[in-house]
Amino acid sequence: MTETNLSVPEIHCDHCKMSIEGAVGELDGVASASVNVEQRTVSVAFDAPASIEGIIGAIEDQGYEVPAQ
């Protein structure tokens, strides 16, 4: 199991939290996705076939920029 924390500066409310957690949580291989609104981070635990690139893509598809980590 791989765990990562991604900075997403545009997170600012519970809608952001639900949108990102829902999109990332639906990816095949993602065990958990948790958004911390105050810290503006996304914590993800995943195995293959999920990947960092796929997770970032899912976040960006929801309209949030993920700066280079």
matplotlib code that plots the C-alpha trace (Angstrom):
import matplotlib.pyplot as plt

x = [0.0, 1.3, 0.3, 0.8, -0.2, -0.9, -1.1, -4.2, -4.2, -7.6, -9.4, -11.5, -14.8, -16.8, -17.9, -14.3, -13.8, -16.7, -15.9, -12.3, -12.9, -15.7, -13.6, -10.4, -12.3, -13.9, -10.5, -9.7, -7.0, -7.7, -8.3, -8.9, -9.0, -9.2, -9.2, -8.1, -9.7, -7.7, -4.3, -5.5, -4.2, -5.4, -4.2, -4.5, -3.8, -3.6, -2.3, -2.1, -3.8, -4.1, -1.2, -0.1, -0.7, -4.2, -5.0, -3.8, -5.8, -9.0, -8.4, -7.7, -10.8, -12.8, -11.4, -8.6, -4.9, -2.3, 1.1, 4.2, 4.8]
y = [0.0, 3.4, 6.5, 10.1, 13.6, 16.1, 19.9, 21.4, 25.1, 25.7, 23.6, 25.9, 24.3, 21.1, 21.0, 20.8, 18.0, 16.0, 16.6, 15.4, 12.6, 11.2, 11.4, 10.0, 7.4, 6.0, 5.1, 1.4, 0.6, 3.6, 2.3, 5.7, 9.4, 12.1, 15.9, 18.2, 21.6, 23.6, 22.3, 22.1, 18.6, 15.3, 12.1, 9.0, 5.3, 3.2, 0.1, -0.7, -0.1, 3.4, 5.8, 9.3, 10.5, 9.1, 10.5, 14.0, 13.7, 12.9, 15.9, 18.2, 16.8, 18.3, 21.7, 21.9, 22.5, 20.2, 22.0, 20.0, 18.0]
z = [0.0, -1.0, 0.9, -0.3, 0.7, -2.1, -1.7, -3.3, -2.6, -4.0, -1.4, 0.8, 1.7, 2.4, -1.3, -2.3, 0.2, -1.1, -4.7, -4.4, -2.0, -4.3, -7.5, -6.1, -4.0, -7.1, -8.7, -9.0, -6.4, -4.0, -0.5, 1.0, 0.1, 2.8, 2.3, 5.1, 4.3, 6.8, 5.5, 1.9, 1.5, 0.1, 1.7, -0.4, 0.3, -2.9, -4.7, -8.4, -10.7, -9.2, -9.7, -8.6, -12.1, -12.1, -8.7, -9.7, -12.9, -11.0, -8.8, -11.8, -13.5, -10.6, -11.4, -8.8, -9.7, -8.1, -8.2, -8.7, -5.6]

ax = plt.figure().add_subplot(projection="3d")
ax.plot(x, y, z, "-o")
ax.set_aspect("equal")
plt.show()
